[in-house]
């Protein structure tokens, strides 16, 4: 079911919507707006899952014993990380 509503767009948004219609990407300005709302709905659903997964992983790593933490100093952080990555790559190549 569709419902008619009136909205206000500033000049920039109206020009962009008109251009999308003129370029053949959408059949109408209403379609442009609907596509934008659909994108926002998808974006609204996705980040929560990804962020929850990252939060769980961070919590899991924080619960590791201190001796399993990788010590990194602020001044040498990037050099230390590069060395760790090189060591991991070498381990994997040796396993093959």
C-alpha distances in whole Angstrom, upper triangle without the diagonal:
4,7,10,13,17,18,22,24,27,29,29,26,25,28,26,23,24,27,24,23,26,27,25,23,19,18,17,18,14,14,18,16,13,16,18,16,15,19,20,18,20,23,23,23,26,28,29,30,32,34,34,36,38,39,40,42,44,45,46,48,49,51,53,57,58,60,57,56,57,59,58,59,58,60,60,56,55,59,59,55,56,59,57,55,58,59,56,56,60,59,57,59,62,60,59
4,7,10,13,15,19,20,24,25,26,22,21,24,23,20,21,24,21,20,23,25,22,21,17,16,14,15,11,12,15,13,11,14,16,14,14,18,19,17,20,22,22,23,26,28,29,30,32,34,34,36,38,39,40,43,44,45,47,49,50,51,53,57,58,60,57,56,56,58,57,59,57,59,59,56,54,58,58,54,55,59,57,54,57,59,56,56,60,59,57,59,62,60,59
4,6,10,12,16,18,22,24,25,21,20,23,23,20,21,24,22,21,24,26,24,22,19,18,15,15,11,13,16,13,12,16,17,15,16,19,19,18,21,23,23,24,27,29,30,31,33,34,35,37,39,40,41,44,45,46,48,49,50,52,54,58,59,61,58,57,57,59,58,59,57,59,60,56,55,59,59,55,57,60,58,56,59,61,58,58,61,61,59,61,64,62,62
4,7,10,13,16,19,21,23,19,18,21,21,18,19,22,21,19,22,24,23,22,18,17,14,13,10,13,15,13,12,16,17,15,17,20,20,20,23,25,24,26,29,31,31,33,35,36,37,39,41,42,43,45,46,47,50,51,52,54,56,60,61,63,60,58,59,60,59,60,57,60,60,57,56,59,60,56,57,61,59,57,60,62,59,59,63,63,60,62,66,64,63
4,7,10,13,17,19,20,17,16,20,20,17,18,22,21,19,23,25,24,22,19,18,15,13,10,13,15,12,12,16,16,14,17,20,19,19,22,24,23,25,28,29,30,33,34,35,36,39,40,40,42,44,45,46,48,50,50,52,55,58,59,62,59,57,57,58,57,58,55,58,58,55,54,58,58,55,56,59,58,56,59,61,58,58,62,62,60,62,65,64,63
4,7,10,14,16,18,15,14,17,18,15,17,20,20,19,21,24,23,22,19,18,15,12,11,14,15,12,13,17,16,15,18,21,20,21,24,25,24,27,29,30,32,34,35,36,37,40,41,41,44,45,46,47,49,51,51,53,56,59,60,62,60,57,57,59,57,57,55,57,58,55,54,57,58,55,56,59,58,56,59,61,59,59,63,63,61,63,66,65,64
4,7,10,13,14,12,11,15,15,13,15,18,18,18,20,22,22,21,18,18,14,11,10,14,13,10,12,15,14,13,17,18,17,19,22,22,22,25,27,28,29,32,33,33,35,38,38,39,41,43,43,45,47,48,49,51,53,57,57,59,57,54,54,55,53,54,51,53,54,51,50,54,55,52,53,56,55,53,56,58,56,56,60,60,58,60,63,62,62
4,7,10,12,10,9,13,14,12,14,17,18,18,20,22,23,21,19,19,16,12,12,15,14,12,15,17,15,15,19,20,19,21,24,23,23,26,28,29,30,33,34,34,36,39,39,39,42,44,44,45,48,49,49,51,54,57,57,59,57,54,54,55,53,53,50,52,53,50,49,53,54,51,52,56,55,53,56,58,56,56,60,60,58,60,64,63,62
4,6,8,6,6,9,10,10,11,14,15,15,17,19,20,19,17,18,15,11,12,14,12,10,14,15,13,14,18,18,17,20,22,22,22,26,27,28,30,32,33,33,35,37,37,38,41,42,42,44,47,47,48,50,52,56,55,58,55,53,52,53,51,51,48,50,51,48,47,50,51,48,49,53,52,50,53,55,54,53,57,58,56,58,61,60,60
4,6,6,6,9,10,11,12,14,16,17,18,20,22,21,19,20,17,13,15,17,15,13,17,18,16,17,20,20,19,22,25,24,24,28,29,29,31,34,34,33,36,38,38,39,42,43,43,45,47,48,48,51,53,56,55,58,55,52,52,52,50,50,47,48,49,47,46,49,50,48,49,52,52,50,52,55,53,53,57,58,56,58,61,61,60
4,6,5,6,8,10,10,12,14,15,16,18,20,19,19,20,17,13,16,18,15,15,18,19,17,19,22,22,21,24,26,25,27,30,31,31,33,36,36,36,39,40,40,41,44,45,45,47,49,50,50,53,55,58,57,59,57,54,53,54,51,51,48,49,50,48,46,50,51,49,49,53,52,50,53,56,54,54,57,58,57,58,61,61,61
4,6,5,6,9,10,11,12,14,15,16,19,18,17,19,17,13,16,17,14,14,17,17,15,18,20,19,19,23,24,23,24,28,28,28,31,33,33,33,36,38,37,38,41,42,42,44,46,47,47,50,52,55,54,56,54,51,50,51,48,48,45,46,47,44,43,46,48,45,45,49,49,47,49,52,50,50,53,55,53,54,58,58,57
4,5,5,6,9,10,11,12,14,15,17,15,15,16,14,10,12,14,10,10,14,14,12,14,17,16,16,19,21,20,22,25,25,26,28,31,30,31,34,35,35,36,39,40,40,42,45,45,46,48,50,53,53,55,53,50,49,50,47,48,45,46,47,44,43,46,47,45,45,49,48,46,49,51,49,49,53,54,52,53,57,56,56
4,5,5,6,9,10,11,12,14,16,15,14,15,12,8,11,13,10,10,14,15,13,15,18,18,18,21,23,23,24,27,28,29,31,34,33,34,37,38,38,40,42,43,43,46,48,48,49,52,54,57,57,59,56,53,53,54,51,51,48,50,51,48,46,50,51,48,48,52,52,49,52,55,53,52,56,57,55,56,60,59,58
4,6,5,6,9,10,10,12,14,14,14,15,13,10,13,14,12,13,16,16,15,18,20,20,20,23,25,24,26,29,30,30,33,35,35,35,38,40,39,41,44,44,44,47,49,49,50,53,54,58,57,59,56,54,53,54,51,51,48,49,50,47,46,49,50,48,48,51,51,49,51,54,52,51,55,56,54,55,59,59,58
4,5,5,6,9,10,10,12,11,12,14,12,9,13,13,9,11,14,13,12,15,17,16,18,21,22,21,23,26,26,27,30,32,31,32,35,36,36,38,41,41,41,44,46,46,47,50,51,54,54,56,53,51,50,51,48,48,46,47,47,45,43,46,47,44,44,48,48,45,48,50,49,48,51,53,50,52,55,55,54
4,5,5,6,9,10,11,10,9,10,8,6,9,9,6,8,11,11,10,13,15,15,16,19,20,20,22,25,26,27,29,31,31,32,35,36,36,38,40,41,42,44,46,46,47,50,52,55,55,57,54,52,51,52,50,50,48,49,49,47,45,48,49,46,46,50,49,47,49,52,50,49,53,54,51,53,56,56,55
4,5,5,6,9,10,10,9,10,8,6,10,11,9,11,14,14,14,17,19,19,20,23,24,24,26,29,29,30,33,35,35,36,39,40,40,42,44,45,45,48,50,50,51,54,55,59,59,60,58,55,54,55,53,54,51,52,52,50,48,51,52,49,49,53,52,50,52,55,53,52,55,56,54,55,59,58,57
4,5,5,6,8,9,9,11,10,9,13,13,10,13,16,15,15,18,19,19,21,23,24,24,26,29,29,30,33,35,34,35,38,39,39,41,44,44,44,47,49,49,50,53,54,58,58,59,56,54,53,54,51,52,49,50,50,48,45,48,50,47,47,50,50,47,49,52,50,49,53,54,52,53,56,56,55
4,6,5,6,5,6,9,9,8,11,10,7,11,13,11,12,15,16,16,18,20,21,21,24,26,26,27,30,32,31,33,36,36,36,39,41,41,42,45,46,47,48,51,52,55,55,57,54,52,51,52,50,51,48,49,49,46,44,47,48,45,45,49,48,45,48,50,48,47,51,52,49,50,54,53,52
4,5,5,6,5,6,6,7,10,9,8,11,13,12,14,17,17,18,20,22,22,23,26,28,28,30,33,34,34,35,38,39,39,41,44,44,45,47,49,50,51,54,55,58,59,60,57,55,54,55,53,54,52,53,53,50,48,51,52,49,49,52,52,49,51,54,51,50,54,55,52,53,57,56,55
4,5,8,8,9,9,10,13,13,11,15,17,16,17,20,21,21,23,25,26,27,29,31,31,33,36,37,37,38,41,42,42,44,46,47,48,50,52,52,54,56,57,61,61,62,59,57,56,57,55,56,53,54,54,51,49,52,53,50,50,53,53,50,52,55,53,52,55,56,54,55,58,58,56
4,6,8,10,11,12,15,13,12,16,17,15,17,20,20,20,23,25,25,25,28,30,30,31,34,35,35,37,39,40,40,42,45,45,46,48,50,50,52,54,55,59,59,60,57,55,53,55,52,53,51,52,52,49,46,49,51,47,47,51,50,47,49,52,50,48,52,53,50,51,55,54,53
4,6,7,9,11,14,11,11,15,16,14,16,19,19,19,22,24,23,25,27,29,29,31,34,34,34,36,39,39,40,42,44,44,46,48,49,50,52,54,55,59,59,60,57,55,54,56,53,54,52,53,53,50,48,50,52,48,48,51,51,48,50,52,50,49,52,53,50,51,55,54,52
4,7,9,10,12,9,9,12,13,11,13,16,15,15,18,20,20,21,24,25,25,27,30,31,30,32,35,35,36,38,40,41,42,44,45,46,48,50,51,55,55,57,53,51,50,52,50,51,49,50,50,47,45,47,49,45,45,48,48,44,47,49,47,46,49,50,47,48,52,51,50
4,6,7,9,6,6,10,10,9,12,14,14,15,17,19,19,21,23,24,25,27,30,31,31,33,35,36,36,39,41,41,42,45,46,47,49,51,52,56,56,58,54,53,52,54,52,53,51,52,52,49,47,50,51,47,47,51,50,47,49,52,49,48,52,52,50,51,54,53,52
4,7,8,7,8,11,11,11,14,16,16,17,20,21,22,24,26,27,28,30,32,33,34,36,38,39,40,42,44,44,46,48,49,50,52,54,55,59,60,61,58,56,55,57,55,57,54,56,56,52,50,53,54,51,51,54,53,50,53,55,53,52,55,56,53,54,58,57,55
4,5,5,7,9,10,11,13,15,15,17,19,20,21,23,25,26,27,30,32,33,34,35,38,39,40,41,43,44,45,48,49,50,51,54,55,59,59,61,58,56,56,57,55,56,54,55,55,52,50,54,55,51,51,55,54,51,54,56,54,53,56,57,54,56,59,58,57
4,5,5,6,9,10,11,13,14,16,17,19,20,21,23,25,26,28,30,32,32,34,36,37,38,40,42,43,44,46,48,48,50,52,54,57,58,59,56,54,54,55,53,54,52,53,53,50,49,52,53,50,50,54,53,50,53,55,53,52,56,56,54,55,59,58,57
4,5,5,6,9,10,11,12,14,15,16,18,20,21,23,25,27,28,30,31,32,34,36,37,38,40,42,43,44,46,47,48,51,53,56,57,59,56,54,53,55,53,54,52,54,54,51,49,53,53,50,50,54,53,50,53,55,53,52,56,56,54,55,59,58,57
4,5,5,6,9,10,10,12,14,15,16,18,20,21,23,25,27,28,29,31,33,34,35,37,39,40,41,43,44,45,47,49,51,54,55,57,54,52,51,53,51,53,50,52,52,49,47,50,51,48,48,52,50,48,50,53,50,49,53,53,51,52,56,55,53
4,5,5,6,9,10,11,13,14,16,17,18,20,21,23,26,27,27,29,31,33,33,35,37,38,39,41,43,44,45,47,49,53,53,55,52,50,49,51,49,50,47,49,49,46,44,48,48,45,45,49,48,45,48,50,48,47,51,51,49,51,54,53,52
4,5,5,6,9,10,11,12,14,15,16,19,20,22,24,26,26,28,30,31,32,33,36,37,38,40,42,43,44,46,48,51,52,54,51,49,49,50,48,49,47,49,49,46,44,48,48,45,46,49,48,46,48,51,48,48,52,52,50,51,55,54,53
4,5,5,6,9,10,10,12,14,15,17,19,21,23,24,25,26,28,30,31,32,34,36,37,39,40,42,43,45,47,50,51,53,50,48,48,50,48,49,47,49,49,46,45,48,48,45,46,49,48,45,48,50,48,47,51,51,49,51,54,52,52
4,5,5,6,9,10,11,12,14,16,17,19,21,22,23,25,27,28,29,31,33,34,35,37,38,39,41,43,45,48,49,51,48,46,46,47,46,47,45,47,47,43,42,45,46,42,43,46,45,42,45,47,44,44,48,48,45,47,50,49,48
4,5,5,6,9,10,11,12,15,16,17,19,21,22,23,25,27,27,29,31,32,33,35,37,38,39,41,43,47,47,49,46,44,44,45,43,44,42,44,44,41,40,43,44,40,41,44,43,41,44,46,43,43,47,47,45,47,50,49,48
4,5,5,6,9,10,10,13,14,16,18,20,21,22,24,26,27,28,30,31,32,34,36,37,38,40,42,46,46,49,46,44,44,45,44,45,43,45,45,42,41,44,44,41,42,45,44,42,45,47,44,44,48,48,46,48,51,50,49
4,5,5,6,9,10,11,13,15,17,18,19,21,23,24,25,27,28,30,31,33,34,36,37,39,41,45,45,47,44,42,43,45,43,45,43,45,45,41,40,43,44,40,41,44,42,40,43,45,42,42,46,46,43,45,49,47,46
4,5,5,6,8,10,11,13,15,16,17,18,21,22,23,24,26,28,29,31,32,33,35,37,39,42,43,45,42,40,40,41,40,41,39,42,41,38,37,40,40,37,38,41,39,37,40,42,39,39,43,43,40,42,46,44,44
4,5,5,6,9,10,11,13,15,16,17,19,21,22,23,25,26,27,29,31,32,33,35,37,41,41,44,41,39,39,40,39,40,38,41,41,37,36,40,40,36,38,41,39,37,40,42,39,40,43,43,41,44,47,45,45
4,5,5,6,9,11,12,14,15,17,18,20,21,22,24,26,27,28,30,32,33,35,37,40,41,44,41,39,39,41,40,41,40,42,42,39,38,41,41,38,39,42,40,38,41,43,40,40,44,44,41,44,47,45,45
4,5,5,6,9,11,12,13,15,16,18,19,21,22,24,25,27,28,30,31,33,35,38,39,41,38,36,37,39,38,40,38,41,40,37,35,39,38,35,36,39,37,35,38,40,37,37,41,40,38,40,43,42,41
4,5,5,7,9,11,11,12,15,16,17,18,20,22,23,25,26,27,29,31,33,36,37,39,36,34,34,36,35,36,35,37,37,33,32,36,36,32,33,37,35,33,36,38,35,35,39,39,37,39,42,41,40
4,6,7,8,10,11,12,13,16,17,18,20,21,22,24,26,27,28,30,32,36,36,39,36,34,35,36,35,37,35,38,38,34,34,37,37,34,35,38,36,34,38,39,36,37,41,40,38,41,44,42,43
4,6,6,8,10,11,12,14,16,17,18,20,21,22,24,26,27,29,31,34,36,38,35,33,34,36,35,37,36,39,39,35,34,38,37,33,35,38,35,34,37,38,35,36,40,39,37,40,42,40,41
4,6,6,7,9,10,11,13,15,16,17,19,21,22,23,25,27,28,32,33,35,32,30,31,33,32,34,33,36,35,32,31,34,33,30,32,34,32,30,33,35,32,32,36,35,33,36,39,37,37
4,5,5,6,8,10,10,12,14,15,16,18,20,21,22,24,26,30,30,33,30,28,28,30,29,31,30,33,32,29,28,31,31,27,29,32,30,28,32,33,30,31,35,34,32,35,38,36,37
4,6,5,6,9,10,10,12,14,15,16,18,20,21,23,25,28,29,32,29,27,28,30,30,32,31,34,34,30,30,33,32,29,31,33,31,30,33,34,31,32,36,35,33,37,39,37,38
4,6,5,6,9,10,11,12,14,15,17,19,20,21,23,27,28,31,27,26,27,30,29,32,31,34,34,30,29,33,31,28,30,32,29,28,32,32,29,30,34,33,31,34,36,34,35
4,5,5,6,9,10,11,12,14,15,17,18,20,22,26,27,28,25,24,24,27,26,29,28,31,30,26,26,29,28,24,26,29,26,25,28,29,26,27,31,30,28,31,33,32,32
4,5,5,6,9,10,10,12,14,15,16,18,20,24,25,27,24,22,23,25,25,27,26,29,29,25,25,28,27,24,26,28,26,25,29,29,27,28,32,31,29,33,35,33,34
4,5,5,6,9,10,11,12,14,15,17,19,23,24,26,24,22,24,26,26,28,28,31,31,27,27,30,28,25,28,30,27,26,30,30,27,29,32,31,30,33,35,33,35
4,5,5,6,9,10,11,12,14,16,17,21,22,24,21,20,22,24,24,27,27,30,29,25,25,28,26,23,26,27,24,23,27,27,24,26,29,28,26,30,32,30,31
4,5,5,6,9,10,11,12,14,16,19,20,22,19,18,19,21,21,23,23,26,25,22,22,25,23,20,23,25,22,21,25,25,22,24,27,26,25,28,30,29,30
4,5,5,6,9,10,10,12,15,18,19,22,19,17,19,21,21,23,23,27,26,23,23,26,24,22,25,26,23,23,27,27,25,27,30,28,28,31,33,31,33
4,5,5,6,9,10,11,13,17,18,21,18,17,19,21,22,25,25,29,28,24,25,28,25,23,26,27,24,23,27,27,24,26,29,27,27,30,32,30,32
4,5,5,6,9,10,11,15,16,18,15,14,16,19,19,22,23,26,25,21,22,24,22,19,22,23,20,20,23,23,20,23,25,24,23,27,28,26,28
4,5,5,6,9,10,14,14,17,14,12,14,16,17,19,20,23,23,19,20,23,20,18,21,22,19,20,23,23,21,23,26,25,25,28,29,28,30
4,5,5,6,9,12,14,16,14,13,16,18,19,21,22,26,25,22,23,26,23,21,24,25,22,23,26,25,23,26,29,27,27,31,31,30,32
4,5,5,7,11,13,15,12,12,15,17,19,22,23,27,26,22,24,26,23,21,24,24,21,21,25,24,21,24,26,24,24,28,29,27,29
4,5,5,9,10,12,9,8,11,14,15,18,20,23,22,19,20,22,19,17,20,21,17,18,22,20,18,22,24,22,22,26,27,25,28
4,5,8,9,12,10,9,12,13,15,18,19,23,22,19,21,23,20,19,22,22,19,21,24,23,21,25,27,25,25,29,30,29,31
4,6,9,11,10,10,13,16,18,21,22,26,25,22,24,26,23,21,25,25,21,23,26,24,23,26,28,26,26,30,30,29,32
4,6,8,6,7,11,13,16,19,21,24,23,21,23,24,20,19,22,22,19,20,23,21,20,23,25,22,23,27,27,26,29
4,5,6,7,11,13,16,19,21,24,23,21,23,24,21,20,23,22,19,22,24,22,21,24,25,23,25,28,28,27,30
4,5,5,9,10,13,15,18,21,20,18,21,22,18,18,22,20,18,20,23,21,20,24,25,23,25,28,28,27,31
4,6,8,9,13,16,19,21,20,18,21,21,17,17,21,19,16,19,21,19,18,22,23,20,23,26,25,25,28
4,6,9,12,16,19,21,19,17,19,20,16,15,18,17,14,16,19,16,15,19,20,18,20,23,23,22,25
4,6,9,13,15,18,16,14,16,17,13,13,16,16,13,15,18,16,16,19,20,19,21,24,24,24,27
4,6,10,13,15,13,11,13,13,10,10,13,12,9,12,15,13,13,17,18,17,19,22,22,22,25
4,7,10,12,11,9,12,12,9,10,13,13,11,14,16,15,16,19,20,20,22,24,25,25,28
4,7,9,7,6,9,10,7,8,11,11,10,13,16,15,16,19,20,20,22,25,25,26,29
4,6,5,5,9,10,8,10,13,13,13,16,18,18,19,22,23,23,26,28,28,30,32
4,6,5,8,10,10,11,14,15,15,17,19,20,21,23,25,26,27,29,31,32,34
4,6,8,9,10,12,13,14,16,18,19,20,22,24,25,26,28,30,31,32,34
4,6,5,6,9,10,11,12,14,15,16,18,20,21,22,24,26,27,29,31
4,6,5,6,9,10,11,12,14,15,17,18,20,21,23,25,26,27,29
4,5,5,6,9,10,11,12,14,15,16,18,20,21,23,24,26,27
4,5,5,6,9,10,11,12,14,15,17,18,20,21,23,25,26
4,5,5,6,9,10,11,12,14,15,17,19,20,21,23,25
4,5,5,6,9,10,11,12,14,15,17,18,20,21,23
4,5,5,6,9,10,11,12,14,15,17,18,20,22
4,5,5,6,9,10,11,12,14,15,16,18,20
4,5,5,6,9,10,11,12,14,15,17,19
4,5,5,6,9,10,11,12,14,15,17
4,5,5,6,9,10,11,12,14,16
4,5,5,6,9,10,11,12,15
4,5,5,6,9,10,11,13
4,5,5,6,9,10,11
4,5,5,6,9,10
4,5,5,6,9
4,5,5,7
4,5,5
4,5
4
